[in-house]
Amino acid sequence: MPRLHRFPCALLVVLTFTLTFARAQQPAPAAPTEDYVRAHYTKYEFRIPMRDGKRLFTAVYVPKDAAGGPYPFLMDRTPYSVAPYGEDEYPMRLGPSEEFQKGGYIFVYQDVRGRWMSEGTFVEMRPHIDEKKSPQDVDDA
């Protein structure tokens, strides 16, 4: 290797080592805990009746603060469970990011029809019904 190319290579190795070592010395960011969610939100659980009589399990997290609202809300309907179940059980975090969790949002999580704590029969990608002729005509709209 020509002598001219050795210096940049050596410098690159030293910088890589230095950055790796410096990154290893930084304290890890605090992991989210359910204590934060419990301290800042009140959890409610509902079974919301649909037009066909089936009830969908819904967990709602409302901010605890003196402002009293109005609050924006985010809703997530999922076939993958809205656990933990039980009004005294809280998740590690809420929302798509920590900014939303600290931003004063109401979070609404719902198990889709026929999954986990919701009643009914699960149909993946249930098609939309424009003109519902009876309460048994259901879709995810």
Secondary structure, 3 states (H helix, E strand, C coil): CCHHHHHHHHHHHHHHHHHHHHHHHCCCCCCCCHHHHHHHEEEEEEEEECCCCCEEEEEEEEECCCCCCCCCEEEEEECCCCCCCCCCCCCCCCCCCHHHHCCCCEEEEEECCCCCCCCCCCCCCCCCCCCCCCCCCCCCC
